[in-house]
């Protein structure tokens, strides 16, 4: 009877400790979620302002205090923004300069990463360090030599400077990410394939690539995002309006004496829409891309 009496306070103390710990965890989680919600709200404000401005008339853009709800609402701004400039042509050009490099980056970078991860040859690790070292070289350093080279090739004002380099494995980060993922595939699978008579290209094409779809999808998303948003290199190499991409087309709204901000915001939202949809439907591949880049091997 005394033992049961002594055990009762211990149970009460344990229950009180568990309750206290739960309250502490609840307070911590509530604080974290509050901070995240506040940060998301602050980040979302410019996007809301873009939507609001895209539906205003020109005289209501810079009112103070700002009118977050347009009155009157002008959805025709989107139609005008898409017709005042040949955005259909710009969209076609952007698709060319975005989708074609994706194919080149996947083929070339996966081949180089396969060599670094699955094959043994002298100087492999040293050369891989050299490839990683190129990530520390700013793109601005190589702009002038590249421009001179492309000018001698008569590639200026064509899409070639934008779509050809990815076919030569110029993305060191893509090579690194794919190599790290390839290292997670057991080498015993290569040995089994060799016993069955498969060649090295066969191992690459029939075993490694099919098992690497998540990494390839992440690379595709990163390349798509980079080329879709690219403004600097199209600005350098594309001079004719018929070759402009969407990024250069948005720049055309900013005139010498003024800017149609409501039309610019409407056009910007339309240009952003594919990236927003891509992130919404493929956000797990964004996360996997970050995870793969941290895999040790």
Buried (B, 14 or more C-beta within 10 A) or exposed (E): EEEEEEEEEEEEEEEEEEEEEEEEEEEEEEEEEEEEEEEEEEEEEEEEEBEBBBBBEEEBBEEEEEEEEBEEEBEEBBEBBBEEBBBEBBBEBBBBBBBBBBBBBBBBBBBBBBBBBBEEEEEEEEBBEEBBEEEEEEEEEEEEEBBEEBEEEEBBEBBBBBBBBBBEBBBBBBBBBBBBBBBBBEEEBBEEBEEEEBEBEEBBBEBBBEBBEBBBBBBBBBBBBBBBBBEEBBBBBBEEEEBBBBBBBBEBBEEEEEEBBBBBBBBBBBBBEBBEEBEEEBEEBBEBBEBBBEEEE
